[in-house]
Amino acid sequence: MWEITEPDLAPIALGAAVLGTGGGGNPYLGRLRVLQVMRTGGQVRVIEPDEIADDDLLVAVGGMGSPMVSHEKLAGGDEETVAARALESHLGRKFDAIAPFEMGGSNSMVPMVVAAAMDIPIVNGDGMGRAFPELQMITYLIYGGSPYPAAIADERGSQVVIAEVPDAKWLERIARAATVEMGAHTGLASAVMDGAYCRRSIIPNTLRLASDIGHAVHHAREVKDDPSEAILGVAGGMRYLRGKVTDVHRRNAAGFARGQMTVAGIGDDAGRTIRIDFQNENLAIYEDDEPQVMVPDLITLVTSDTGEPITTELLRFGVRADVLVLPAPDLLRTPEALAVVGPHAFGIDADYIPAV
């Protein structure tokens, strides 16, 4: 077990935003939420998956909704904790640990808030190894975990407990519809599981990976090195293109930020133009109208000069960015996972071929 302290938050938030492929919410706002709970006496304790007892009871938590909304409607701060406690009340049992939903932006920070508020540890890992837009796309559900019961809560204190659903896709549909009615952002608690199942289905060590990426970028800035190369040195992968954002089409639709961006190459990549489609997260790179990189591989944009991750809601014309491609975790590359998070699940007419 180890403890996350205030100095740890900035590198973790930065690294998680890199892994978040443009989604997961604003990492700065998430970090502020953790700072608030720490400065009022909360502790964020982290356990490794092999430290979980077989009969421990865990729940996955995170924010649900469009990340664009967070810039106009700030979270109340306890939505996810309220949702987790609503599930405890429904089950008649306390949770022993928190399992993060995803590694991305604000949603990398939210489980820390809940763990500190409930005085239980958080697991060093998550259910995506990146960020995805829909609930059924977490490994806890892909590999046979139960999608119910689940709970959502909003900043007004409204709570909805979903006692039973036919499958994980139905949980996504029902929770998404309720989230839209609650203002397009809620706190979610779901994927209740025992410790033995969590160890089998979690993508391990992602908090440490995020921290290592963040520290590498901070060091590169200090010594004037290339921050993108620092990221790739830790996470693996490649720089697909260095360019400038020349067009962005973005809209809120059914609780998602959907759209596409155009990036024109500069320097050694001059003359190349790519399109990146996104649904909260970056999904595919098209060049010459053909998909070249696609989910579940990680497509992330960082500023060329500082390595600062660019979330999809912050995209704008003229941004100079490196387009990085990082390898997907092994648990996302199995036939079971590709049926849920592969290109066909997003309407991309191509079979998945690992880019890195």
C-alpha positions as CSV (number, residue, x, y, z in Angstrom):
1,M,0.0,0.0,0.0
2,W,1.2,3.5,-0.8
3,E,-0.3,7.0,-0.4
4,I,-0.8,9.7,-3.0
5,T,0.0,13.1,-1.7
6,E,-0.4,16.6,-3.1
7,P,2.9,16.7,-5.1
8,D,1.9,13.4,-6.8
9,L,-1.3,14.8,-8.3
10,A,0.1,17.0,-11.1
11,P,2.1,14.3,-12.8
12,I,-0.6,11.7,-12.3
13,A,-3.2,14.1,-13.8
14,L,-1.0,14.9,-16.8
15,G,-0.1,11.3,-17.5
16,A,-3.7,10.1,-17.1
17,A,-4.8,12.8,-19.6
18,V,-2.2,11.4,-22.1
19,L,-3.7,7.9,-21.6
20,G,-7.2,9.3,-21.8
21,T,-7.0,9.9,-25.6
22,G,-8.8,13.2,-25.4
23,G,-11.6,12.1,-23.0
24,G,-12.3,11.5,-19.4
25,G,-13.0,15.2,-18.5
26,N,-10.8,18.1,-17.6
27,P,-7.8,16.9,-15.6
28,Y,-7.3,20.3,-13.9
29,L,-10.8,20.3,-12.5
30,G,-10.4,16.7,-11.3
31,R,-7.1,17.6,-9.6
32,L,-8.8,20.5,-7.7
33,R,-11.4,18.1,-6.4
34,V,-8.7,15.8,-5.0
35,L,-6.8,18.7,-3.5
36,Q,-10.0,19.8,-1.7
37,V,-10.6,16.5,-0.1
38,M,-6.9,16.1,0.9
39,R,-6.8,19.6,2.5
40,T,-9.9,18.7,4.6
41,G,-8.1,15.6,6.0
42,G,-8.8,12.9,3.4
43,Q,-6.1,10.4,2.6
44,V,-5.7,8.6,-0.8
45,R,-4.3,5.2,-0.1
46,V,-3.5,2.9,-3.1
47,I,-3.3,-0.9,-3.0
48,E,-2.0,-3.2,-5.7
49,P,-4.3,-5.8,-7.3
50,D,-2.5,-8.7,-5.5
51,E,-3.3,-7.0,-2.2
52,I,-7.0,-7.4,-2.6
53,A,-8.6,-10.2,-0.7
54,D,-10.8,-12.7,-2.6
55,D,-13.9,-11.7,-0.7
56,D,-13.4,-8.0,-0.6
57,L,-16.2,-6.0,-2.2
58,L,-15.2,-3.4,-4.8
59,V,-17.1,-0.9,-6.9
60,A,-16.0,1.1,-10.0
61,V,-16.7,4.8,-10.0
62,G,-16.4,7.7,-12.4
63,G,-18.1,10.7,-14.0
64,M,-20.6,10.1,-16.8
65,G,-21.6,12.6,-19.5
66,S,-20.2,15.0,-22.0
67,P,-16.8,16.5,-21.1
68,M,-17.9,19.7,-22.8
69,V,-20.4,20.3,-20.1
70,S,-17.8,20.5,-17.3
71,H,-16.7,23.9,-18.6
72,E,-20.1,25.4,-18.0
73,K,-21.5,23.3,-15.2
74,L,-19.0,22.5,-12.4
75,A,-19.5,19.3,-10.5
76,G,-20.8,19.6,-7.0
77,G,-17.9,17.4,-5.9
78,D,-19.6,14.5,-4.2
79,E,-21.7,13.0,-7.0
80,E,-19.7,9.8,-7.3
81,T,-19.5,9.3,-3.5
82,V,-23.3,9.7,-3.3
83,A,-23.7,7.1,-6.0
84,A,-21.4,4.7,-4.2
85,R,-23.1,5.1,-0.9
86,A,-26.5,4.6,-2.6
87,L,-25.2,1.3,-3.8
88,E,-24.0,0.4,-0.3
89,S,-27.5,1.1,1.0
90,H,-29.0,-1.0,-1.7
91,L,-26.7,-3.9,-1.1
92,G,-26.6,-3.6,2.7
93,R,-22.9,-3.9,2.8
94,K,-19.9,-1.5,2.8
95,F,-17.3,-1.5,0.0
96,D,-13.7,-2.4,0.8
97,A,-12.0,-0.6,-2.1
98,I,-12.6,1.5,-5.1
99,A,-11.7,0.3,-8.7
100,P,-11.3,3.1,-11.2
101,F,-13.4,3.1,-14.3
102,E,-10.8,4.5,-16.7
103,M,-7.5,6.3,-16.9
104,G,-8.3,9.7,-18.4
105,G,-8.6,13.3,-17.4
106,S,-10.9,14.1,-14.5
107,N,-12.0,10.4,-14.3
108,S,-8.5,9.4,-13.1
109,M,-9.0,11.8,-10.2
110,V,-12.6,11.0,-9.2
111,P,-11.9,7.6,-7.7
112,M,-9.4,9.2,-5.4
113,V,-12.0,11.6,-4.2
114,V,-14.4,8.8,-3.4
115,A,-11.8,6.6,-1.8
116,A,-10.7,9.4,0.5
117,A,-14.3,10.4,1.4
118,M,-15.2,6.8,2.2
119,D,-11.9,6.0,3.9
120,I,-11.1,3.0,1.8
121,P,-8.2,2.4,-0.7
122,I,-8.1,2.7,-4.4
123,V,-6.7,0.0,-6.6
124,N,-3.6,0.7,-8.8
125,G,-5.3,-0.1,-12.1
126,D,-8.6,0.5,-14.0
127,G,-11.1,-1.0,-16.4
128,M,-9.9,0.6,-19.6
129,G,-6.2,1.5,-19.5
130,R,-7.3,4.6,-21.3
131,A,-10.7,6.3,-21.7
132,F,-13.8,5.1,-23.7
133,P,-17.2,6.8,-24.0
134,E,-19.5,4.0,-23.0
135,L,-20.1,1.9,-19.9
136,Q,-20.0,-1.5,-21.5
137,M,-16.5,-0.8,-22.6
138,I,-14.8,-1.5,-19.2
139,T,-13.0,-4.8,-18.7
140,Y,-14.9,-5.5,-15.5
141,L,-18.0,-5.9,-17.7
142,I,-16.4,-7.2,-20.9
143,Y,-15.1,-10.3,-19.1
144,G,-18.3,-11.3,-17.4
145,G,-18.9,-8.9,-14.4
146,S,-22.5,-8.0,-13.6
147,P,-23.7,-4.6,-14.9
148,Y,-26.2,-4.3,-12.0
149,P,-26.9,-2.9,-9.5
150,A,-25.6,0.5,-10.5
151,A,-26.3,4.1,-9.3
152,I,-26.0,7.6,-10.6
153,A,-26.3,10.9,-8.7
154,D,-26.2,14.6,-9.7
155,E,-25.1,17.8,-8.0
156,R,-28.5,18.4,-6.6
157,G,-28.4,15.1,-4.6
158,S,-30.8,13.2,-6.9
159,Q,-30.0,9.5,-6.9
160,V,-31.1,6.7,-9.3
161,V,-30.4,3.1,-8.4
162,I,-30.7,0.7,-11.3
163,A,-31.5,-2.6,-9.7
164,E,-31.4,-4.8,-12.8
165,V,-30.8,-4.6,-16.6
166,P,-30.6,-7.3,-19.3
167,D,-26.9,-6.5,-20.1
168,A,-24.2,-3.9,-20.0
169,K,-25.4,-2.1,-23.1
170,W,-28.8,-1.6,-21.6
171,L,-27.1,-0.1,-18.5
172,E,-25.3,2.4,-20.8
173,R,-28.6,3.3,-22.5
174,I,-30.6,3.8,-19.3
175,A,-27.8,5.6,-17.3
176,R,-27.0,7.8,-20.3
177,A,-30.7,8.9,-20.8
178,A,-31.0,9.7,-17.1
179,T,-27.7,11.6,-17.2
180,V,-28.9,13.8,-20.0
181,E,-32.0,14.6,-18.1
182,M,-29.9,15.4,-15.0
183,G,-27.9,18.1,-16.9
184,A,-25.5,15.9,-19.0
185,H,-23.2,15.1,-16.0
186,T,-23.6,12.6,-13.2
187,G,-21.5,10.5,-10.8
188,L,-21.7,6.8,-11.5
189,A,-21.0,3.7,-9.4
190,S,-21.3,0.3,-11.1
191,A,-19.5,-3.0,-11.7
192,V,-19.8,-4.3,-8.2
193,M,-17.3,-7.2,-7.9
194,D,-15.4,-9.3,-5.4
195,G,-11.6,-9.1,-5.1
196,A,-10.9,-12.3,-7.0
197,Y,-12.7,-11.1,-10.1
198,C,-11.2,-7.7,-9.8
199,R,-7.7,-9.2,-10.0
200,R,-8.6,-11.1,-13.2
201,S,-10.3,-8.3,-15.0
202,I,-8.5,-5.1,-14.0
203,I,-5.7,-3.5,-16.2
204,P,-3.0,-3.2,-13.6
205,N,-0.5,-0.5,-12.7
206,T,-2.1,2.3,-14.7
207,L,-1.8,4.9,-11.8
208,R,1.9,4.2,-11.7
209,L,2.1,4.5,-15.5
210,A,0.3,7.8,-15.5
211,S,2.7,9.1,-12.8
212,D,5.7,7.9,-14.7
213,I,4.5,9.7,-17.9
214,G,3.8,12.9,-16.0
215,H,7.2,12.9,-14.3
216,A,8.9,12.3,-17.7
217,V,7.1,15.2,-19.3
218,H,7.9,17.5,-16.4
219,H,11.6,16.5,-16.6
220,A,11.7,17.1,-20.4
221,R,10.3,20.6,-19.9
222,E,13.0,21.3,-17.3
223,V,15.9,20.2,-19.5
224,K,14.4,21.4,-22.8
225,D,14.0,18.0,-24.3
226,D,11.2,16.8,-26.6
227,P,8.2,16.0,-24.3
228,S,6.6,13.7,-26.9
229,E,9.8,11.6,-27.0
230,A,9.7,11.5,-23.2
231,I,6.1,10.1,-23.3
232,L,7.0,7.5,-25.8
233,G,10.0,6.5,-23.8
234,V,7.7,5.5,-20.9
235,A,4.6,4.3,-22.7
236,G,5.9,3.0,-26.0
237,G,4.3,3.8,-29.3
238,M,5.1,6.3,-32.0
239,R,4.6,9.9,-33.1
240,Y,2.3,9.6,-36.1
241,L,2.4,13.2,-37.1
242,R,3.5,16.7,-36.0
243,G,1.1,19.3,-37.2
244,K,-1.4,22.1,-36.7
245,V,-5.2,21.7,-36.1
246,T,-6.8,23.4,-39.1
247,D,-10.5,22.4,-38.6
248,V,-12.7,21.2,-35.8
249,H,-16.3,20.1,-36.0
250,R,-17.7,19.3,-32.6
251,R,-21.2,18.9,-31.2
252,N,-23.0,17.6,-28.1
253,A,-25.3,14.7,-29.1
254,A,-27.0,12.2,-26.8
255,G,-24.6,12.9,-23.9
256,F,-21.4,12.7,-25.9
257,A,-19.0,15.2,-27.5
258,R,-18.9,14.0,-31.1
259,G,-16.9,15.3,-34.1
260,Q,-13.8,15.3,-36.1
261,M,-10.7,17.4,-36.5
262,T,-8.3,18.0,-39.3
263,V,-4.5,18.2,-38.6
264,A,-2.1,19.4,-41.3
265,G,1.5,18.3,-41.0
266,I,4.3,20.7,-40.5
267,G,8.1,20.4,-40.6
268,D,9.1,16.9,-41.7
269,D,5.4,16.0,-42.0
270,A,4.5,19.0,-44.3
271,G,2.2,17.9,-47.1
272,R,0.4,15.3,-45.0
273,T,-3.2,15.9,-43.8
274,I,-5.1,13.6,-41.4
275,R,-8.6,13.4,-39.9
276,I,-9.3,12.2,-36.4
277,D,-12.8,11.2,-35.5
278,F,-13.8,11.3,-31.8
279,Q,-16.7,10.4,-29.5
280,N,-15.5,12.0,-26.3
281,E,-12.2,10.1,-27.0
282,N,-10.2,10.0,-30.2
283,L,-11.3,6.9,-32.1
284,A,-9.5,6.7,-35.5
285,I,-6.9,8.4,-37.7
286,Y,-7.7,8.6,-41.4
287,E,-5.1,9.5,-44.0
288,D,-5.9,9.5,-47.7
289,D,-9.5,8.6,-46.6
290,E,-8.3,5.3,-45.2
291,P,-8.3,4.4,-41.5
292,Q,-4.7,4.0,-40.4
293,V,-4.9,3.8,-36.6
294,M,-8.1,2.8,-34.7
295,V,-9.4,1.8,-31.3
296,P,-8.4,0.3,-29.0
297,D,-5.0,1.7,-29.8
298,L,-4.5,5.0,-28.0
299,I,-4.6,8.2,-30.1
300,T,-3.6,11.2,-28.1
301,L,-2.7,14.8,-28.9
302,V,-0.2,16.8,-26.9
303,T,1.1,20.3,-27.5
304,S,4.4,20.1,-29.5
305,D,6.3,22.5,-27.2
306,T,5.2,21.4,-23.7
307,G,3.7,17.9,-24.1
308,E,0.4,19.1,-22.5
309,P,-2.5,16.7,-23.4
310,I,-5.3,18.3,-25.4
311,T,-8.7,17.0,-24.5
312,T,-11.4,17.0,-27.2
313,E,-13.4,19.8,-25.6
314,L,-10.4,22.1,-25.7
315,L,-9.5,21.5,-29.4
316,R,-9.3,24.7,-31.4
317,F,-7.9,26.0,-34.7
318,G,-4.2,26.7,-34.8
319,V,-3.1,24.5,-32.0
320,R,0.4,22.9,-32.8
321,A,0.2,19.3,-31.7
322,D,1.9,16.0,-31.8
323,V,-0.4,13.1,-32.6
324,L,0.9,10.1,-30.6
325,V,-0.2,6.5,-30.9
326,L,0.3,4.3,-27.8
327,P,-0.3,0.5,-27.7
328,A,-3.5,-0.8,-26.2
329,P,-3.3,-3.0,-23.1
330,D,-3.4,-6.7,-23.8
331,L,-6.8,-7.1,-22.2
332,L,-8.3,-4.8,-24.9
333,R,-6.9,-6.9,-27.7
334,T,-8.7,-10.2,-27.1
335,P,-11.6,-11.2,-29.3
336,E,-14.0,-10.6,-26.4
337,A,-12.7,-7.1,-25.9
338,L,-12.5,-6.2,-29.6
339,A,-16.2,-7.1,-30.0
340,V,-17.0,-4.2,-27.6
341,V,-14.1,-1.7,-28.0
342,G,-12.8,-2.5,-31.5
343,P,-13.4,-0.4,-34.6
344,H,-16.7,-2.1,-35.6
345,A,-18.2,-1.2,-32.2
346,F,-17.8,2.5,-33.3
347,G,-19.1,2.0,-36.8
348,I,-15.6,2.1,-38.3
349,D,-15.5,-0.2,-41.4
350,A,-12.1,-1.8,-40.8
351,D,-10.7,-4.7,-38.9
352,Y,-8.4,-3.9,-36.0
353,I,-4.7,-4.1,-36.9
354,P,-2.4,-3.0,-34.1
355,A,-0.5,0.2,-35.2
356,V,2.2,-0.2,-32.6
